[in-house]
Amino acid sequence: MKNYIALIIAISFVALFLSIKIFPLIITLTKAKNLMAAPCDRSSHSVKTPNLGGVGIYIVFTLCLILSGIIFNFLQFEMRQLLALLLSITILFFMGVKDDLIGVSPKRKLLGQIVAALLVVLLTDVRITNLFGLFGVETVAYLPSVVFTVFMYVFFINSYNLIDGIDGLAGSIAVIASLFFGVYFLSNQLYMATMISFVLVACLIGFLSFNFSKKRKLFMGDSGSMFIGLLLMFQALYFLKVDVKTYEFIWIPNKIALVTSIFCFPIIDTIRVFTIRILKGMSPMTADRNHIHHKILDIGFSHIQATIFLAISNLAVIGMVYFIDGYNVNVQLFLVFSLILLIVYLFLKLNYNKTIKSAISFSTNFFNRKSFKLK
């Protein structure tokens, strides 16, 4: 196991190194060819900005996963799962690149997401087979399981895409989720899944260093958000599928409640925004500035301050699940959604409370120290 851990760390550092090296090239090329996102009335940026960060993430992630498949002695079914996953994210990646450059109609985008989700479900057989008591349901039959799993993939791909509206938010939420899943997979000696989690974390850390940069800013774009959304859901489903091994230092509460808490922000933001649009007689897919992160920006917070607040809130909700493990899973889910809504509501009503502002400003200053700035 020690050898495997050493290899995982080594490949993760390779992914981080390659990420830091490839993103400047992407920024230079996109600026030279003017392949940048122009600001509009709902944008959170005011100047043209390179938005093909997903290209770098995809290239480094794919190369490092192929490298891990060569180095590690994965079982045959694990290699099949890995190849199927790479096939699905490739479909979403190229569709995302096209959308970033020339646009893709919502119908075609939805069709591509369904195809990618269906492929990864059928070829990996990683799907929702147990609801762990949610709404009184335990085991789920095969066909309903496939349909429901594909629906969850499509829902979450779009939910994750919707939170990619301010600097660092989508990347930070993905790092939190992948770190949690990665530690769990490693503790259970699930090395293929561990590699997916930690290589993704390394790629995102490299990306965030540019996403937060003022001089060399880079956006993730649909080229990144869609396939990363699929990767996050795959990790969650893999987590739900495998049996829990108990350790003295690891305690896993109800899995459905825990996964929901990890993804609570994109889920609640999507439900909230879709509800508002439908009540206004608009299409749920209509773009606007009603997202939670937009509201936080509107009261005077910077991108990094809003991201820090939402990331900390996400961690707080995850921590709460450990304290309410004794309750029924339906009660747990109600409390998870209630807490994130309460946190956001109170935060917006506080309207830049000095105590919270001071705490977040301290965090901002920490991340803006010279040692963190790009040369």
N, C-alpha and C positions, 0 to 999 in steps of 0.2 A: 504493500500500500504506500510506503514511503516513496518508492520509485515513481509510482503513478502521480503522487502529489507533486513531486519535483518536476515531472514532465508537464503537468497541468500549469504550474507556476511559470515554467520556462516558455511554454507556448503562449500563455497569456501576456507575458512581457514582450514576446515577439509581436503579438497583435497590437499592443500599445505602441511599440516602437514604429511599426509600419504605419499605424494610424497617424501618428504625429508627423511622419514623413510624407504621407500621400495627400493629406488635406491641403497643404500649401500649393501643391501642383494643381489640384482641382480648382482652388481659388484663382490661381494665375490663368488657367485655361478658360474658366467661365468668364472672367473679366475680359480676356483677350477676344473671346467670341461673343461677348455681350449676352451670355446665357444666364441672366440674373432675374430675380424676382423684383418687379417694379412695385412700389407702394401704391395702395389703393385706399378707399375710404374706410375699410375695415382692417387695414394693416396695422401692426404694432411697430413698424419701422418706417423711417422717413426717406431713405435713400435706396437706390438699387443695390441688392445684396445677392451674392452667389447662393444658390439654393439647391445645389447638387451634392450636399454632404452625404446623402444616402449612397452615392456611388462609391465613395471611399469606404464607408462602413461595410457595404456589400462585398467589395473586392477583398478587403482584409479578412472579414469574417469567413468568407468562402475559402480563401487560401489556407487559413489556419485550421478550419474544420477538415479540409482535405489532408493537411499535414498530420492532424491528430489521427485521422483514419488510417494513415500509412504507419504511424509510429505505434499506436495502441493496438493491442490484440483484441479488437472488438469482436463480439459474436456476430454470426451471420445475420441474425434478425436485427441487430443494432446497426450494422452497416446498411441494411435495407432501409431502416428508419431514417438514418442520416442522409442517404441519397434522396429519399422521397422528400425529406424536409428541404434539402437544397434545391430540388426541382420546383417545389411550391414557392419558395421565397424568390427564385429566379423569375417566375411568372409575374409575381407582384412587383419585383424590382423593375423589370423592363416596362411594365405598364405604368409604374410610378414615374420613371424617367420621361416617358412620352407625355404624361400628364403635366410634369414640371416644364417641359419644353414647348409643347403645342396644345396641350389640353386633351382630356378624354371625357366623353359624355358620361354622366352618372350611371346610365344603364350598362354601358360597356365596362365601366369600372366595377360595378356590382357583379356582373357576370364573371369577370376575371377573378374577383375575390371568392366567388362560389366555387369556381373550378379549382383554384389553388387550395381552398379549404377541403373540398371533396377529395382531391388527390392525396393530401397529407393524412386525412382520416382513413381512407380506404387502404392506402399503401403501408401505413404505420400501425394501424389498428389502435392508435392512442386516441381514445374517445371517452365520453362520459358514460360510464356503465353503472354508477352508483351515486345517488343524491344524498346519501348519508342522513336520511330522515327528513330532508327538506320537503315540506308539504305532505309529509307522511310517506314519501316514496323512498324506497331503497334501491333495488335492482331495476335497471332499465333494459328493455328488450333491444335486440340488435338494430332493427330498422328505425325505431324512434330514437335510439342512441345516436345513430349516424346523422339523422336529420337535425336533432337538437344540437349536436356538436358542431355541425357545419354552420348552423344559425349563430352559435356563440362565437365561432371564429369570425364570421362576417360582422357581427355586432361589435366585437372588441377591436377588430382592425379599424373600423370607422371611429370607434370611441377614442382609440389612441391617436388616430390621425387628427381628431378634433382638438385635442389638447396641445397640439404642436403649433401654438400661437404666440408664445413668448420665448425669449432666450432661456434655454436650459431646462424648461419644464418637462418636455417629453423625454429628454435624455435622463434627467434625474429620476423620474418615476420608473423608467426602465432599469436603471442601475439598482434602485432599491429592490425591485421585484426579482431581478436576475441574481443579485447577491443572495437574497433569501433562498431562492430555489437552488442555487449553486451549492451553498453550504449544506442544505438538506441532501441533495444528490450525492455530494462527496461523502457525507457521513454514512450513507447507505451503499457506498462503493458503486454507484451508478456513473461510471466514468464517461460514457458517451454524453449523457445529459449534463454532467458536470462541465464538460468541455464547451457545450453550447452556451451554458450560462456564463462562465468566466471569460470566454473569448468575446462574447457580446459585451460584457462589462468593460473589458479592456478597450474595445473599439469605441464604446460610448464615452469613456473617460477621455480618450484622445480627441473625439469629436467635441466634447463639451469645452475643452480648452480653447477651441476656436469659436464655438457658438457664443461663449461669453466675451470673446475678445472684441475690442472696439475697432482696432486697426485692421484685423484680418478676420472679420466676422463671416461665418458660414452657417447657412440654414440646413436642416435635415432634408426638407422637401418630402413630397410624396414618394420619391425614390427610396427614402429610408423609412418613413413612418409606417407605410403599409406592411412591408415585410418584417419590420421589427414588431409590429402588432401581432403578426402571425407567430413569430418566435416566442413572444411572451405568453400567448395563449397555449402554444405547444408545451412550454415548460409547466404551465399551470395544470394542464391535462395530464401530463406525465406525473406530476406531483400527486394528483388525485388518483391515478391508476395504481401506483406502486404501494406495496404494503409498508406500514410504518414500523421501523425498528426503534425500540426504546433505548435511550442512552441516559446516563445520569445528567449529562449537560444539555440534552435536547428534549424539549417537551412540545409536542404538536397537538394543539386543540382540534376542534372540529374542522376538517379540511375545507368544506364548502365555505364556512364562515371566514376562515383564514384567507383563502384565495380572494373572496369578496372584499375583505379589508385591504389586501394588497393592491387591488385594482379599484378601490372605492372611488377615487377621484374621477378617473375617466368615465366610470359607469354613471355616477351621480350627475356629472356635468352633462353627459349625453342625454340622459333621461330628462333633466331639467330644461335643457335647450330645446329638445324636440317637443316637449310639452308646451313651452311658451310659444313656439312657432305654430303648432297645431291650433292652440287656443286663439291665435291671431289670424287664423285662416290661411296660413302660409304653408308651403311645403316643408317637411322636416329637414330636407337637404339644403334649404336656402341658407346662404352664408350671411352671418351677421356678427355683431360685437356683444352678444348676450352671454358669452361664456364667463365662468367664474373668474378666470385669470384676467379677462378684459375689465371686469368690474373692479378688481383689485388695482389694476393699473390706473383706472379712472379716478380713484381717490388719492392718487399721488405717489404710489409705490413704483420703484424701478423694476425692471425685469428680474434682476437677480434677487431683490427683496421679495417679490411675489413668489418666485420659484422656491426660495428658502422656506417661506411660510407654508406653502402647499406641501412641500416635501416633509417638513416637520409634522404637519397635520396628518399626513399619510402614515408616518411612523407612529403617531399617537393612537390612531385608529387600530393599527396592527397590534400595538401593545395592549389595547383594551380587550381584544379578543381573548387574550390569555387570562384576563381577570373574569370573564363571563363564560368560561368554558362549561360551567355546570348547568347553564341554562339550555332550553330547547333550541335547536338550530334556527328555527323560525324567529324566535325571540332575539337570538344573536344577530341575525341579519337586520332586523328592525333597529336594533341598537347601533349597529355599524352605520347604517344610512342616516339615522337620526343624529349621531355624533358628528359626522362630517358636515351635515347641513347646519347643525348648531354652531360648529366652529366657524364656518364661513359666514353665517348670518351675523353672529356676534362680532366677528372681525370687521365686517363691512359697516356695522352699526357703530363700532367704536371710532370709525373715521380717523384712523391714524393715531391711535392712542400712544402717548409718549413712551410708556413702558415697552410696548411691543416694538415701537419704532426704534428705540434705543437698542433692544436686543438684536433686531434684524440688522441695524446699522453696524453693530459690532461684528456680526457674521460677514456682512458685506466687506467691511474693512479688512477682515482676516483674509478673505479670498482675493482681495485686490492688492495685497502686499506685493512688493517687488519680486519676491521669489515665485509668485504665481503668474506674473505677467509674461507674455510671450516676447521674446527678443525681436 
